[in-house]
Amino acid sequence: LLCPCLIYGAYVFLPFDAPLLPTVSARLVYTLRCAAFATLPIILGMIVSGISRLCSSALEPFGELQQEVEIHRTYVSQSIHLFILYFFNMAVLATYLQQEVLKLIPLLTGLFAISRLIYWLSYAIGRSFRAFGFSMTFLPLLAMLLWNLYSMFVLEPENLLA
């Protein structure tokens, strides 16, 4: 329930609009530029993972990982997988949205980045707290996937392979 409320509140109250993007290629470039921002939590996770690996007290660098190193490595791995799913769904979504609602692209990108940071923080605190951050990442991704499938098969089935 929190994700739709956050997206709606940001959509209504944040004072920016998407630029005029009349072609599909312009929309894809806009999505690619927004997706670059979503990689910041992943890059930050890679940096922290490298630093924690360097500072760990393990005698063998390729041996068994300690828990503080494993947390960051797992976060980076899961974030990369979710980012790939996010990016492809966002690219398809950008082709089906009307010009007036293209403001959702940067808002969903910001939600992805913030929710990955919340997941990372909650995962570091304790494994039982990570469901909130993961659901803030996964449920908007699932909603995008369902909207994309609905758009492809119901709204515009004649343009499915065009």
DSSP file with accessible surface (Angstrom, degrees, kcal/mol):
  #  RESIDUE AA STRUCTURE BP1 BP2  ACC     N-H-->O    O-->H-N    N-H-->O    O-->H-N    TCO  KAPPA ALPHA  PHI   PSI    X-CA   Y-CA   Z-CA
    1    1 A L     >        0   0  192      0, 0.0     4,-1.1     0, 0.0     5,-0.1   0.000 360.0 360.0 360.0 -24.6    0.0    0.0    0.0
    2    2 A L  H  >  +     0   0   84      2,-0.2     4,-2.7     1,-0.2     5,-0.2   0.894 360.0  58.3 -73.3 -38.3    2.9    2.3    0.6
    3    3 A C  H  > S+     0   0   16      1,-0.2     4,-2.6     2,-0.2     5,-0.2   0.928 106.5  45.3 -62.7 -48.7    4.4    2.2   -2.9
    4    4 A P  H  > S+     0   0   87      0, 0.0     4,-2.7     0, 0.0     5,-0.2   0.902 114.2  50.9 -62.7 -35.1    1.3    3.5   -4.8
    5    5 A C  H  X S+     0   0   87     -4,-1.1     4,-2.6     2,-0.2    -2,-0.2   0.916 111.7  47.0 -66.4 -42.1    0.8    6.2   -2.2
    6    6 A L  H  X S+     0   0   80     -4,-2.7     4,-2.4     2,-0.2     5,-0.2   0.924 114.6  46.3 -63.9 -45.1    4.5    7.3   -2.6
    7    7 A I  H  X S+     0   0   28     -4,-2.6     4,-2.6    -5,-0.2    -2,-0.2   0.930 114.7  46.9 -65.0 -44.1    4.3    7.3   -6.4
    8    8 A Y  H  X S+     0   0  159     -4,-2.7     4,-2.4    -5,-0.2     5,-0.2   0.928 113.0  48.8 -64.5 -44.8    1.0    9.2   -6.4
    9    9 A G  H  X S+     0   0   22     -4,-2.6     4,-2.6    -5,-0.2     5,-0.3   0.919 114.4  45.3 -61.5 -42.3    2.2   11.8   -3.9
   10   10 A A  H  X S+     0   0   25     -4,-2.4     4,-1.9    -5,-0.2    -1,-0.2   0.898 111.8  53.2 -68.3 -37.0    5.4   12.3   -5.8
   11   11 A Y  H  < S+     0   0   69     -4,-2.6    -2,-0.2    -5,-0.2    -1,-0.2   0.906 117.7  36.2 -63.9 -40.1    3.5   12.5   -9.1
   12   12 A V  H  < S+     0   0   69     -4,-2.4    -2,-0.2    -5,-0.2    -1,-0.2   0.912 126.1  33.8 -80.9 -41.6    1.1   15.2   -7.8
   13   13 A F  H  < S+     0   0  168     -4,-2.6    -3,-0.2    -5,-0.2    -2,-0.2   0.670  90.5  91.7 -98.6 -18.9    3.4   17.3   -5.6
   14   14 A L  S  < S-     0   0   79     -4,-1.9     2,-1.8    -5,-0.3    -4,-0.0  -0.668  73.6-134.1 -80.4 129.9    6.8   17.2   -7.3
   15   15 A P        +     0   0  129      0, 0.0     2,-0.3     0, 0.0    -1,-0.1  -0.393  66.0  93.7 -88.6  65.8    7.1   20.2   -9.6
   16   16 A F        -     0   0   73     -2,-1.8     2,-0.3    -5,-0.2    -2,-0.1  -0.986  50.1-157.1-146.2 157.0    8.6   18.7  -12.8
   17   17 A D        -     0   0  137     -2,-0.3     3,-0.1    85,-0.0    83,-0.1  -0.945  29.9-103.1-129.0 155.3    7.3   17.3  -16.0
   18   18 A A        -     0   0   16     -2,-0.3    85,-0.1    81,-0.2     3,-0.1  -0.466  45.5-105.1 -72.5 147.1    8.9   14.9  -18.5
   19   19 A P        -     0   0   67      0, 0.0     2,-0.5     0, 0.0    -1,-0.1  -0.270  48.2 -80.4 -67.2 163.6   10.2   16.5  -21.6
   20   20 A L        +     0   0  136      1,-0.1    79,-0.0    -3,-0.1    -3,-0.0  -0.539  53.3 177.3 -67.9 117.5    8.3   16.1  -24.9
   21   21 A L        +     0   0   16     -2,-0.5     6,-0.1     1,-0.1    -1,-0.1  -0.789  10.3 164.8-127.0  87.0    9.2   12.7  -26.2
   22   22 A P        +     0   0  104      0, 0.0     2,-0.2     0, 0.0    -1,-0.1   0.791  58.0  59.9 -79.3 -25.2    7.2   12.0  -29.4
   23   23 A T  S  > S-     0   0   70      1,-0.1     4,-1.7     0, 0.0     5,-0.1  -0.672  79.7-124.2-106.6 160.2    9.2    9.0  -30.7
   24   24 A V  H  > S+     0   0   81     -2,-0.2     4,-2.3     1,-0.2     5,-0.2   0.897 111.9  54.7 -65.8 -38.5    9.9    5.6  -29.3
   25   25 A S  H  > S+     0   0   80      1,-0.2     4,-2.2     2,-0.2    -1,-0.2   0.902 106.6  50.7 -65.8 -36.8   13.6    6.1  -29.6
   26   26 A A  H  > S+     0   0   29      1,-0.2     4,-2.2     2,-0.2    -1,-0.2   0.902 110.5  50.3 -66.4 -36.9   13.5    9.3  -27.6
   27   27 A R  H  X S+     0   0   30     -4,-1.7     4,-2.3     2,-0.2    -2,-0.2   0.888 109.9  50.0 -67.6 -38.1   11.5    7.5  -24.9
   28   28 A L  H  X S+     0   0   71     -4,-2.3     4,-2.4     2,-0.2    -2,-0.2   0.886 110.3  49.5 -68.4 -38.1   14.0    4.7  -24.7
   29   29 A V  H  X S+     0   0   63     -4,-2.2     4,-2.4     2,-0.2    -2,-0.2   0.921 110.9  50.6 -65.7 -41.1   16.9    7.1  -24.4
   30   30 A Y  H  X S+     0   0   35     -4,-2.2     4,-2.2     1,-0.2    -2,-0.2   0.918 111.3  48.5 -61.0 -42.5   15.0    9.0  -21.6
   31   31 A T  H  X S+     0   0    1     -4,-2.3     4,-2.5     2,-0.2    -2,-0.2   0.905 109.8  52.1 -65.2 -39.7   14.5    5.6  -19.9
   32   32 A L  H  X S+     0   0  103     -4,-2.4     4,-1.3     1,-0.2    -2,-0.2   0.912 109.6  49.2 -63.8 -40.9   18.2    4.7  -20.3
   33   33 A R  H  X S+     0   0  185     -4,-2.4     4,-0.7     1,-0.2    -1,-0.2   0.891 112.8  47.1 -66.3 -39.5   19.2    8.0  -18.7
   34   34 A C  H >X S+     0   0   18     -4,-2.2     3,-0.9     1,-0.2     4,-0.9   0.886 107.5  57.2 -68.2 -37.0   16.8    7.6  -15.8
   35   35 A A  H 3X S+     0   0    3     -4,-2.5     4,-0.6     1,-0.3    -1,-0.2   0.773  93.7  67.6 -66.9 -24.4   18.1    4.0  -15.3
   36   36 A A  H >< S+     0   0   58     -4,-1.3     3,-0.9     1,-0.2     4,-0.3   0.876  97.6  53.8 -62.6 -33.5   21.6    5.2  -14.9
   37   37 A F  H X< S+     0   0  110     -3,-0.9     3,-1.5    -4,-0.7    -1,-0.2   0.852 100.2  61.1 -67.1 -33.2   20.5    6.8  -11.6
   38   38 A A  H 3< S+     0   0    0     -4,-0.9     4,-0.4     1,-0.3    -1,-0.2   0.656  93.6  65.1 -71.1 -13.0   19.1    3.5  -10.4
   39   39 A T  T <X S+     0   0   39     -3,-0.9     4,-2.7    -4,-0.6    -1,-0.3   0.614  77.9  86.7 -83.3 -10.6   22.6    2.0  -10.6
   40   40 A L  H <> S+     0   0   93     -3,-1.5     4,-2.6    -4,-0.3     5,-0.2   0.909  87.8  48.0 -58.6 -45.3   23.9    4.2   -7.9
   41   41 A P  H  > S+     0   0    5      0, 0.0     4,-2.2     0, 0.0    -1,-0.2   0.884 112.9  50.2 -63.8 -31.9   22.8    1.9   -5.0
   42   42 A I  H  > S+     0   0   11     -4,-0.4     4,-2.2     2,-0.2    -2,-0.2   0.930 111.6  46.5 -70.1 -44.0   24.4   -1.0   -6.8
   43   43 A I  H  X S+     0   0   82     -4,-2.7     4,-2.3     2,-0.2    -1,-0.2   0.918 112.1  51.2 -64.6 -41.1   27.7    0.8   -7.4
   44   44 A L  H  X S+     0   0   83     -4,-2.6     4,-2.6    -5,-0.2     5,-0.2   0.915 109.5  51.2 -61.1 -40.6   27.7    1.9   -3.7
   45   45 A G  H  X S+     0   0    0     -4,-2.2     4,-2.6    -5,-0.2    -2,-0.2   0.877 108.2  51.6 -63.7 -38.5   27.1   -1.7   -2.7
   46   46 A M  H  X S+     0   0   97     -4,-2.2     4,-2.3     2,-0.2    -1,-0.2   0.905 110.6  48.5 -64.3 -40.9   30.0   -2.8   -4.8
   47   47 A I  H  X S+     0   0   94     -4,-2.3     4,-2.5     2,-0.2    -2,-0.2   0.948 114.3  44.5 -64.8 -46.7   32.3   -0.2   -3.2
   48   48 A V  H  X S+     0   0   45     -4,-2.6     4,-2.9     1,-0.2     5,-0.2   0.892 112.1  53.6 -66.4 -37.3   31.2   -1.2    0.3
   49   49 A S  H  X S+     0   0   18     -4,-2.6     4,-2.0    -5,-0.2    -1,-0.2   0.923 110.6  46.7 -62.7 -42.4   31.5   -4.9   -0.5
   50   50 A G  H  X S+     0   0   35     -4,-2.3     4,-2.2     2,-0.2    -2,-0.2   0.915 113.4  48.1 -65.6 -42.1   35.1   -4.4   -1.8
   51   51 A I  H  X S+     0   0   95     -4,-2.5     4,-2.2     2,-0.2    -2,-0.2   0.924 112.1  49.0 -65.6 -42.2   36.1   -2.3    1.3
   52   52 A S  H  X S+     0   0   19     -4,-2.9     4,-0.5     1,-0.2    -1,-0.2   0.860 110.7  51.2 -67.9 -31.6   34.5   -4.9    3.7
   53   53 A R  H >< S+     0   0   89     -4,-2.0     3,-0.5    -5,-0.2    -1,-0.2   0.889 111.2  47.7 -70.1 -39.2   36.3   -7.7    1.9
   54   54 A L  H 3< S+     0   0  152     -4,-2.2    -2,-0.2     1,-0.2    -1,-0.2   0.859 115.8  44.6 -66.7 -34.9   39.6   -5.8    2.2
   55   55 A C  H 3< S+     0   0  101     -4,-2.2    -1,-0.2    -5,-0.2    -2,-0.2   0.428  88.1 112.5 -90.9  -1.2   39.1   -5.1    5.8
   56   56 A S  S << S-     0   0   27     -4,-0.5    -3,-0.0    -3,-0.5     9,-0.0  -0.352  70.7-129.1 -71.6 158.3   37.9   -8.6    6.8
   57   57 A S        +     0   0   94     -2,-0.1     2,-0.2     3,-0.0    -1,-0.1   0.178  61.7 132.9 -94.0  18.9   40.1  -10.6    9.1
   58   58 A A        -     0   0   39     -5,-0.2     7,-0.0     1,-0.1    -2,-0.0  -0.482  49.3-150.8 -71.5 139.1   40.0  -13.7    6.8
   59   59 A L  S    S+     0   0  175     -2,-0.2    -1,-0.1     1,-0.2    -3,-0.0   0.843  85.9  52.1 -78.8 -33.8   43.4  -15.3    6.2
   60   60 A E  S >  S-     0   0  139      4,-0.1     3,-1.3     1,-0.1    -1,-0.2  -0.907  72.3-153.6-104.4 124.1   42.5  -16.6    2.8
   61   61 A P  T 3  S+     0   0   90      0, 0.0    -1,-0.1     0, 0.0    -3,-0.1   0.813  97.7  39.0 -67.8 -26.3   41.0  -14.0    0.4
   62   62 A F  T 3  S+     0   0  187      3,-0.0     3,-0.1     2,-0.0    -2,-0.0   0.214 101.7  95.3-106.5  14.8   39.1  -16.7   -1.6
   63   63 A G  S <  S-     0   0   26     -3,-1.3     2,-0.1     1,-0.2    -5,-0.0   0.127  90.8 -32.1 -84.2-155.9   38.1  -18.7    1.4
   64   64 A E        -     0   0  175      1,-0.1    -1,-0.2     0, 0.0     2,-0.2  -0.406  67.5-127.4 -65.2 132.7   34.9  -18.7    3.4
   65   65 A L        -     0   0   41     -2,-0.1     2,-0.1    -3,-0.1    -1,-0.1  -0.558  16.3-123.5 -84.6 145.7   33.3  -15.2    3.6
   66   66 A Q     >  -     0   0   58     -2,-0.2     4,-2.7     1,-0.1     3,-0.4  -0.418  30.6-104.5 -79.5 164.9   32.4  -13.6    6.9
   67   67 A Q  H  > S+     0   0  126      1,-0.2     4,-2.3     2,-0.2     5,-0.2   0.895 118.6  53.6 -62.7 -40.0   28.8  -12.5    7.5
   68   68 A E  H  > S+     0   0   94      1,-0.2     4,-0.9     2,-0.2    -1,-0.2   0.839 114.0  43.5 -67.6 -27.5   29.5   -8.7    7.1
   69   69 A V  H  > S+     0   0    1     -3,-0.4     4,-2.1     2,-0.2    -1,-0.2   0.890 111.7  53.6 -79.4 -39.6   31.1   -9.5    3.7
   70   70 A E  H  X S+     0   0   47     -4,-2.7     4,-2.6     1,-0.2     5,-0.2   0.866 102.7  58.4 -64.7 -35.2   28.4  -11.9    2.7
   71   71 A I  H  X S+     0   0   15     -4,-2.3     4,-2.2     1,-0.2    -1,-0.2   0.944 110.2  41.8 -60.4 -48.1   25.7   -9.3    3.3
   72   72 A H  H  X S+     0   0   32     -4,-0.9     4,-2.3     2,-0.2    -1,-0.2   0.896 114.2  51.5 -70.7 -37.3   27.1   -6.8    0.9
   73   73 A R  H  X S+     0   0  103     -4,-2.1     4,-2.3     2,-0.2    -2,-0.2   0.923 111.9  46.8 -65.3 -42.3   27.9   -9.4   -1.8
   74   74 A T  H  X S+     0   0   21     -4,-2.6     4,-2.7     2,-0.2     5,-0.3   0.909 110.7  52.9 -66.1 -41.1   24.4  -10.8   -1.6
   75   75 A Y  H  X S+     0   0    0     -4,-2.2     4,-2.4    -5,-0.2    -2,-0.2   0.930 110.7  46.7 -59.3 -45.9   22.9   -7.3   -1.8
   76   76 A V  H  X S+     0   0   17     -4,-2.3     4,-2.3     2,-0.2    -2,-0.2   0.933 113.1  49.0 -64.4 -44.4   24.9   -6.5   -4.9
   77   77 A S  H  X S+     0   0   48     -4,-2.3     4,-1.9     1,-0.2    -2,-0.2   0.942 114.7  43.4 -62.0 -48.2   24.0   -9.8   -6.6
   78   78 A Q  H  X S+     0   0   59     -4,-2.7     4,-2.4     1,-0.2    -1,-0.2   0.884 112.3  53.9 -66.1 -36.3   20.3   -9.5   -5.9
   79   79 A S  H  X S+     0   0    0     -4,-2.4     4,-2.4    -5,-0.3    -1,-0.2   0.880 106.7  51.6 -67.2 -37.5   20.2   -5.8   -6.9
   80   80 A I  H  X S+     0   0   59     -4,-2.3     4,-2.1     2,-0.2    -1,-0.2   0.935 110.7  48.4 -64.9 -43.0   21.8   -6.5  -10.2
   81   81 A H  H  X S+     0   0  113     -4,-1.9     4,-1.8     1,-0.2    -2,-0.2   0.932 114.5  45.1 -62.7 -44.8   19.2   -9.2  -11.0
   82   82 A L  H  X S+     0   0   14     -4,-2.4     4,-2.8     1,-0.2    -1,-0.2   0.860 109.5  56.1 -68.8 -33.4   16.4   -6.9  -10.0
   83   83 A F  H  X S+     0   0   39     -4,-2.4     4,-3.1     2,-0.2     5,-0.2   0.898 105.2  51.8 -65.1 -39.1   17.9   -4.0  -11.9
   84   84 A I  H  X S+     0   0   81     -4,-2.1     4,-2.1     2,-0.2     5,-0.2   0.947 113.3  44.1 -62.4 -46.3   17.9   -6.0  -15.1
   85   85 A L  H  X S+     0   0   90     -4,-1.8     4,-2.1     1,-0.2    -2,-0.2   0.917 115.0  50.1 -62.6 -42.2   14.2   -6.9  -14.7
   86   86 A Y  H  X S+     0   0    5     -4,-2.8     4,-2.7     1,-0.2    -2,-0.2   0.934 109.8  49.8 -60.6 -47.4   13.4   -3.3  -13.8
   87   87 A F  H  X S+     0   0   47     -4,-3.1     4,-2.4     1,-0.2    -2,-0.2   0.926 111.5  46.5 -64.6 -44.7   15.2   -1.9  -16.8
   88   88 A F  H  X S+     0   0  129     -4,-2.1     4,-2.0    -5,-0.2    -1,-0.2   0.912 115.2  46.9 -66.5 -37.8   13.6   -4.1  -19.4
   89   89 A N  H  X S+     0   0   21     -4,-2.1     4,-2.6    -5,-0.2    -1,-0.2   0.891 112.1  50.9 -68.4 -36.8   10.1   -3.5  -17.9
   90   90 A M  H  X S+     0   0    1     -4,-2.7     4,-2.3    -5,-0.2    -2,-0.2   0.890 108.4  52.1 -67.1 -37.8   10.8    0.2  -17.7
   91   91 A A  H  X S+     0   0   17     -4,-2.4     4,-0.9     2,-0.2    -2,-0.2   0.920 113.2  43.7 -65.0 -42.4   11.8    0.3  -21.3
   92   92 A V  H >X S+     0   0   49     -4,-2.0     4,-0.9     1,-0.2     3,-0.7   0.917 112.4  53.6 -68.0 -41.1    8.6   -1.5  -22.4
   93   93 A L  H >X S+     0   0    9     -4,-2.6     4,-1.6     1,-0.2     3,-0.8   0.895 102.4  58.0 -60.6 -39.4    6.5    0.7  -20.1
   94   94 A A  H 3< S+     0   0    1     -4,-2.3    -1,-0.2     1,-0.3    -2,-0.2   0.800 103.1  54.0 -63.8 -27.3    8.0    3.9  -21.7
   95   95 A T  H << S+     0   0   49     -4,-0.9    -1,-0.3    -3,-0.7    -2,-0.2   0.753 113.3  41.5 -78.6 -22.3    6.8    2.8  -25.1
   96   96 A Y  H << S+     0   0   38     -4,-0.9    -2,-0.2    -3,-0.8    -1,-0.2   0.630  92.9  97.7 -99.5 -15.6    3.2    2.3  -23.9
   97   97 A L  S  < S-     0   0   17     -4,-1.6     2,-0.1     1,-0.1     5,-0.1  -0.434  74.2-117.4 -75.8 149.7    2.7    5.4  -21.6
   98   98 A Q    >   -     0   0  125     -2,-0.1     3,-1.1     1,-0.1     4,-0.3  -0.400  30.5-107.5 -75.8 160.0    1.0    8.5  -22.8
   99   99 A Q  G >  S+     0   0   42      1,-0.3     3,-1.1     2,-0.2   -81,-0.2   0.865 116.8  60.0 -58.4 -35.6    3.1   11.7  -22.9
  100  100 A E  G 3  S+     0   0  140      1,-0.2     3,-0.3     2,-0.1    -1,-0.3   0.774 109.5  41.3 -67.4 -26.3    1.2   13.1  -19.9
  101  101 A V  G X  S+     0   0   46     -3,-1.1     3,-1.9     1,-0.2    -1,-0.2   0.268  77.9 104.6-109.2  13.3    2.3   10.2  -17.6
  102  102 A L  T X   +     0   0    0     -3,-1.1     3,-1.4    -4,-0.3    -1,-0.2   0.632  62.8  83.2 -67.4  -9.2    5.9    9.9  -18.7
  103  103 A K  T 3> S+     0   0   15     -3,-0.3     4,-1.3     1,-0.3    -1,-0.3   0.731  75.8  72.9 -63.6 -18.5    6.7   11.6  -15.4
  104  104 A L  H <> S+     0   0   41     -3,-1.9     4,-3.0     1,-0.2     5,-0.3   0.789  81.3  71.0 -67.2 -26.4    6.3    8.1  -13.9
  105  105 A I  H <> S+     0   0    0     -3,-1.4     4,-1.8     1,-0.2    -1,-0.2   0.965 104.5  35.9 -60.8 -54.8    9.6    6.9  -15.4
  106  106 A P  H  > S+     0   0   32      0, 0.0     4,-2.5     0, 0.0    -1,-0.2   0.863 117.1  55.3 -68.5 -28.4   11.9    9.0  -13.1
  107  107 A L  H  X S+     0   0   17     -4,-1.3     4,-2.3     2,-0.2    -2,-0.2   0.925 109.3  45.4 -68.4 -42.6    9.6    8.5  -10.2
  108  108 A L  H  X S+     0   0   23     -4,-3.0     4,-2.2     2,-0.2    -1,-0.2   0.858 111.8  53.9 -67.7 -32.3    9.7    4.7  -10.5
  109  109 A T  H  X S+     0   0    2     -4,-1.8     4,-2.4    -5,-0.3    -2,-0.2   0.933 109.4  47.1 -65.2 -45.1   13.5    5.0  -10.9
  110  110 A G  H  X S+     0   0   18     -4,-2.5     4,-2.7     1,-0.2     5,-0.3   0.897 110.7  52.2 -63.4 -39.2   13.8    6.9   -7.7
  111  111 A L  H  X S+     0   0   13     -4,-2.3     4,-2.7     2,-0.2     5,-0.2   0.910 109.1  50.7 -62.7 -40.7   11.5    4.4   -5.9
  112  112 A F  H  X S+     0   0   12     -4,-2.2     4,-2.2     2,-0.2    -2,-0.2   0.947 112.5  45.7 -62.2 -46.7   13.8    1.6   -7.1
  113  113 A A  H  X S+     0   0    4     -4,-2.4     4,-1.9     1,-0.2    -2,-0.2   0.933 116.0  44.8 -64.8 -44.5   16.9    3.3   -5.8
  114  114 A I  H  X S+     0   0   97     -4,-2.7     4,-2.4     1,-0.2    -1,-0.2   0.916 112.8  50.9 -66.8 -41.5   15.4    4.2   -2.5
  115  115 A S  H  X S+     0   0    0     -4,-2.7     4,-2.5    -5,-0.3    -1,-0.2   0.864 108.0  52.5 -68.7 -31.9   13.9    0.8   -1.9
  116  116 A R  H  X S+     0   0    0     -4,-2.2     4,-2.4    -5,-0.2    -1,-0.2   0.902 110.2  48.8 -68.4 -37.3   17.2   -0.9   -2.7
  117  117 A L  H  X S+     0   0   72     -4,-1.9     4,-2.4     2,-0.2    -2,-0.2   0.906 111.6  49.1 -66.8 -38.9   18.9    1.3   -0.1
  118  118 A I  H  X S+     0   0   53     -4,-2.4     4,-2.8     2,-0.2     5,-0.2   0.914 111.3  50.3 -64.6 -41.7   16.1    0.5    2.4
  119  119 A Y  H  X S+     0   0    5     -4,-2.5     4,-2.6    14,-0.3     5,-0.2   0.925 110.2  49.9 -61.0 -43.6   16.5   -3.2    1.6
  120  120 A W  H  X S+     0   0   28     -4,-2.4     4,-2.0     2,-0.2    -2,-0.2   0.928 112.9  46.2 -62.4 -44.9   20.3   -3.0    2.1
  121  121 A L  H  X S+     0   0  116     -4,-2.4     4,-1.8     2,-0.2    -2,-0.2   0.937 115.5  45.2 -63.9 -46.3   19.9   -1.2    5.5
  122  122 A S  H  X S+     0   0   15     -4,-2.8     4,-2.2     1,-0.2     7,-0.4   0.849 111.6  53.3 -69.3 -31.1   17.3   -3.6    6.7
  123  123 A Y  H  < S+     0   0    5     -4,-2.6    -1,-0.2    -5,-0.2    -2,-0.2   0.874 108.6  49.9 -70.3 -35.0   19.3   -6.6    5.5
  124  124 A A  H  < S+     0   0   53     -4,-2.0    -2,-0.2    -5,-0.2    -1,-0.2   0.845 110.5  50.7 -71.6 -32.0   22.3   -5.4    7.4
  125  125 A I  H  < S-     0   0  116     -4,-1.8     2,-0.3     1,-0.3    -2,-0.2   0.939 133.2 -37.5 -69.5 -47.9   20.2   -5.0   10.6
  126  126 A G    ><  -     0   0   20     -4,-2.2     3,-1.4    -5,-0.1     4,-0.3  -0.890  47.0-117.8-176.8 145.7   18.7   -8.5   10.4
  127  127 A R  G >  S+     0   0  117     -2,-0.3     3,-0.8     1,-0.3     4,-0.2   0.763 110.1  62.1 -66.0 -24.2   17.5  -10.9    7.8
  128  128 A S  G 3  S+     0   0  103      1,-0.2     3,-0.4     2,-0.1    -1,-0.3   0.690  99.8  55.6 -76.2 -14.0   13.9  -10.9    9.2
  129  129 A F  G X> S+     0   0  125     -3,-1.4     3,-0.7    -7,-0.4     4,-0.5   0.485  82.9  86.1 -93.8  -3.4   13.6   -7.1    8.5
  130  130 A R  H <>  +     0   0   78     -3,-0.8     4,-2.2    -4,-0.3     5,-0.2   0.621  64.4  83.3 -80.0  -8.5   14.4   -7.3    4.8
  131  131 A A  H 3> S+     0   0   69     -3,-0.4     4,-2.6     1,-0.2    -1,-0.2   0.868  87.7  55.4 -63.7 -34.6   10.8   -8.1    3.5
  132  132 A F  H <> S+     0   0  103     -3,-0.7     4,-1.9     2,-0.2    -1,-0.2   0.955 111.1  42.1 -64.2 -49.8    9.8   -4.4    3.6
  133  133 A G  H  X S+     0   0    0     -4,-0.5     4,-0.9   -15,-0.2   -14,-0.3   0.893 115.4  50.4 -65.4 -38.3   12.6   -3.2    1.4
  134  134 A F  H >X S+     0   0   81     -4,-2.2     4,-3.4     1,-0.2     3,-0.6   0.918 109.5  50.2 -67.8 -40.0   12.3   -6.2   -1.0
  135  135 A S  H 3X S+     0   0   41     -4,-2.6     4,-2.1     1,-0.2    -1,-0.2   0.863 105.6  56.9 -67.8 -31.9    8.5   -5.7   -1.3
  136  136 A M  H 3< S+     0   0    7     -4,-1.9    -1,-0.2    -5,-0.2    -2,-0.2   0.751 116.6  37.2 -68.5 -20.8    9.1   -2.0   -2.1
  137  137 A T  H <X S+     0   0    5     -4,-0.9     4,-1.1    -3,-0.6    -2,-0.2   0.868 121.8  41.1 -90.4 -46.1   11.3   -3.2   -5.0
  138  138 A F  H  X S+     0   0   79     -4,-3.4     4,-2.7     2,-0.2     5,-0.2   0.876 107.1  56.9 -77.6 -40.1    9.5   -6.2   -6.2
  139  139 A L  H  X S+     0   0   93     -4,-2.1     4,-2.5    -5,-0.3    -1,-0.2   0.914 108.4  46.2 -66.7 -40.7    5.8   -5.1   -6.1
  140  140 A P  H  > S+     0   0   19      0, 0.0     4,-2.5     0, 0.0    -1,-0.2   0.899 113.1  52.5 -64.3 -33.7    6.3   -2.0   -8.4
  141  141 A L  H  X S+     0   0   12     -4,-1.1     4,-2.3     2,-0.2    -2,-0.2   0.922 109.9  47.5 -64.4 -42.0    8.2   -4.3  -10.7
  142  142 A L  H  X S+     0   0   65     -4,-2.7     4,-2.6     2,-0.2    -1,-0.2   0.907 110.9  51.4 -65.6 -40.0    5.4   -6.8  -10.7
  143  143 A A  H  X S+     0   0   57     -4,-2.5     4,-2.4     2,-0.2    -2,-0.2   0.905 109.9  49.8 -63.8 -40.8    2.9   -4.0  -11.4
  144  144 A M  H  X S+     0   0   12     -4,-2.5     4,-2.7     2,-0.2    -2,-0.2   0.919 110.8  50.2 -63.0 -42.5    5.0   -2.8  -14.3
  145  145 A L  H  X S+     0   0   69     -4,-2.3     4,-2.5     2,-0.2    -2,-0.2   0.933 111.4  47.4 -62.1 -45.4    5.1   -6.3  -15.7
  146  146 A L  H  X S+     0   0  105     -4,-2.6     4,-2.5     1,-0.2    -1,-0.2   0.906 113.2  48.6 -64.2 -40.1    1.4   -6.8  -15.4
  147  147 A W  H  X S+     0   0  113     -4,-2.4     4,-2.8     2,-0.2    -2,-0.2   0.910 111.4  50.5 -65.8 -39.8    0.7   -3.4  -17.1
  148  148 A N  H  X S+     0   0    3     -4,-2.7     4,-2.5     2,-0.2    -2,-0.2   0.920 112.1  46.3 -64.2 -43.3    3.1   -4.2  -19.9
  149  149 A L  H  X S+     0   0   69     -4,-2.5     4,-2.6     2,-0.2     5,-0.4   0.911 113.4  49.6 -65.6 -41.2    1.5   -7.6  -20.5
  150  150 A Y  H  X>S+     0   0  107     -4,-2.5     4,-2.3    -5,-0.2     5,-1.7   0.923 112.5  47.9 -61.5 -43.7   -2.0   -6.0  -20.4
  151  151 A S  I  <>S+     0   0    1     -4,-2.8     5,-2.0     3,-0.2    -2,-0.2   0.899 115.2  45.2 -65.2 -40.2   -0.8   -3.3  -22.8
  152  152 A M  I  <5S+     0   0   45     -4,-2.5    -2,-0.2    -5,-0.2    -1,-0.2   0.918 125.0  28.0 -70.7 -44.3    0.7   -5.8  -25.2
  153  153 A F  I  <5S+     0   0  121     -4,-2.6    -2,-0.2    -5,-0.2    -3,-0.2   0.727 133.2  24.1 -96.4 -22.3   -2.0   -8.4  -25.3
  154  154 A V  I  <5S+     0   0   86     -4,-2.3    -3,-0.2    -5,-0.4    -4,-0.1   0.823 125.0  36.8-109.7 -50.3   -5.2   -6.4  -24.6
  155  155 A L  I   <S+     0   0   83     -5,-1.7    -3,-0.2     1,-0.2    -4,-0.2   0.905 135.3  11.2 -75.6 -42.5   -4.7   -2.7  -25.6
  156  156 A E    > < +     0   0   69     -5,-2.0     3,-0.9    -6,-0.3    -1,-0.2  -0.439  67.6 148.9-135.5  63.0   -2.6   -3.1  -28.7
  157  157 A P  G >  S+     0   0   68      0, 0.0     3,-1.2     0, 0.0     4,-0.3   0.811  73.9  62.3 -69.3 -22.6   -2.4   -6.8  -29.8
  158  158 A E  G 3  S+     0   0  136      1,-0.3     3,-0.2     2,-0.1    -2,-0.1   0.758 105.4  46.6 -73.0 -21.3   -2.1   -5.8  -33.5
  159  159 A N  G <  S+     0   0   74     -3,-0.9     3,-0.3    -7,-0.2    -1,-0.3   0.128  77.6 113.9-103.0  19.5    1.3   -4.0  -32.7
  160  160 A L  S <  S+     0   0   65     -3,-1.2    -1,-0.2     1,-0.2    -2,-0.1   0.918  91.2  21.5 -60.7 -43.8    2.7   -6.9  -30.6
  161  161 A L              0   0  167     -4,-0.3    -1,-0.2    -3,-0.2    -2,-0.1   0.332 360.0 360.0-107.5   8.5    5.5   -7.7  -33.0
  162  162 A A              0   0  115     -3,-0.3    -3,-0.1    -4,-0.0    -4,-0.0  -0.439 360.0 360.0 -81.0 360.0    5.7   -4.4  -34.9
